Amino acid sequence: MRLRIFGFALVLFLTTVCANAQIGNGKLQIHHLDMGQGDAAVLISPFGKVVLLDAGEDIAHVKNCSVETSYLKKLGVTKIDAIIVSHYHSDHIGCIPAVLAEFPLNGPSYDRGESYDSPSTFFPAYVAAVGSHRSAVTIGEPITLDDGPNPVLLKVESLNGTYPGGTVETDNENDLSVSVLVSFGAFREEIGGDLSGEDTTSYQDIETGVVPSIGELDVYKVHHHCSAYSTNEAWLKATEPTVAIISTGDHNTYHHPADACLNRLHDSEVQKVYWTEKGAGQPGVSGVVICVVISCRNNRHR
């Protein structure tokens, strides 16, 4: 893969807790938690702003929400400054009430707006937990963390099947996911919930439409737990990620990560692919957190 000038140093840890993690330590931290067959990440800005990027429950019911609350306590978190919800499935929002019961929400809870028709109680529980903090995002909306010359920017690139330059008609909750591009200097990571990259009877290809506005990535949080219908060739060709992170649960019944998705990552020469667990049909592991830590430094990356 080609080299490019990169003004920031990227370090990844595969551990139970980031040893050097501190609130406001001058580095951007993105912690991808092991929530089994759930999805949860915590972003901490260099000046100490704390943002939840989903806080889902383990739909296999092996792990509970104390995994997330305990981890936040280990990091020294005392409050949540913002939440960004990708979509309304329980494996992405199910633990938000439990987290907010222990950590007050001081800012917005950004989501795709609208509602979610389901007999389950997790969506009303999310709405009740965030209350008046709930805020619908818009395409291109910049969410800025930290003042100064090197702010952290979170830009909405897709939601509800809409992206810069187009719209795909769909009512599939996965395809309605909010995609966020995290930027810090030259660093780029995309987190897009359960977006699809293939047209099927259930899914619509959103990835191909949104990818022109994404550009090259240093870290790609793999869509939809690396399902067979995510992470298409057009997406990978345009983003050229150096690192891919897959959130997946041991012995899951969804066949995540799918061989087709893994093969596309391999064929695209992604340098490192990390899994939070070993996935379907594999021996169990637990407690792994993938930490992306970025600090300002002159060096070459990739």
Secondary structure, 3 states (H helix, E strand, C coil): CCCEEEEEEEEEEEECCCCCCCCCCCCEEEEECCCCCCCEEEEECCCCCEEEEEECCCCCCCCCCHHHHHHHHHHCCCCECEEECCCCCHHHHCCHHHHHHHCCECCCEEECCCCCCCCCCHHHHHHHHHHHHEEECCCCCEEEECCCCCCEEEEEEEECCEECCEECCCCCCCCCCCEEEEEECCEEEEECCCCCCCCCCCCCCCHHHHHHHCCCCCEEECHHHHCCCCCCHHHHHHHCCCEEEECCCCCCCCCCCCHHHHHHHHHCCCCEEEECCCCCCCCCCCCCEEEEEEEEEEEEEC
